[in-house]
Amino acid sequence: MATKTITLPVVSLAGEKVGDIKLSAEVFGITDKNEQVVHDAAVAEEANYRQATAKTKKRHEVSGGGKKPWRQKGTGRARAGSSRSPIWVGGGTVFGPDGNQSYKVSQNKKAHALALKTVLSQKAVKGLIVVDDLKVKKVSTKEFAQDLVNIKAEGKILLVASDEKVIKSASNIDRLELRAVNNISVYDVLNANVLVIGKKDIETLEGGLK
């Protein structure tokens, strides 16, 4: 369910309002929480980040154990054929990961799009800052950090940028995540207090989700 119109202020990096932008209610005006699809999207994204490289050695991969530890009978101890047995310390692992496991979780495109539109709509209510021209004249972390203060971007910041100088200036700022406009995830938006995006990029994002 969407409201009729969504209008947000557009600011400059100096923090001054320079106009307004009308956003698609289909993308930025979702009022339903859609908790299940948002949860599914976040779980899928986090699961798919896993490299799944964990591996343990099976019995046949553990070194040593070629000789029978002691004779079969007469010692008073349980019979043992190899020190590579899983019941021995330093022996092989029975059901450990083998390096081929997959943690991939899928979500259909419509559900994922709905989840992204839902969290963007939540940010549009509180936490979405649209910058008129998200570009800087020179690479300077100090100056760009001041720009973020000017536009009142506080806490965890998700910065959507395409300008190379902005990317270099922002790369060392604490509690800031950089993303390209075509690589924004539901988890990124959920994990940020503020989403900072340029006017052109938000129009591109909007067009891709309609």
Secondary structure by P-SEA (a helix, b strand, c coil): ccccbbbbbbbccccccccccccccccccccccaaaaaaaaaaaaaaaaccccbbbbccccccccccccccccccccccccccccccccccccccccccccccbbbbcaaaaaaaaaaaaaaaaaccbbbbcccccccccaaaaaaaaaaaccccbbbbbcccaaaaaaacccccbbbbccccccaaaaaaccbbbbcaaaaaaaaaaac
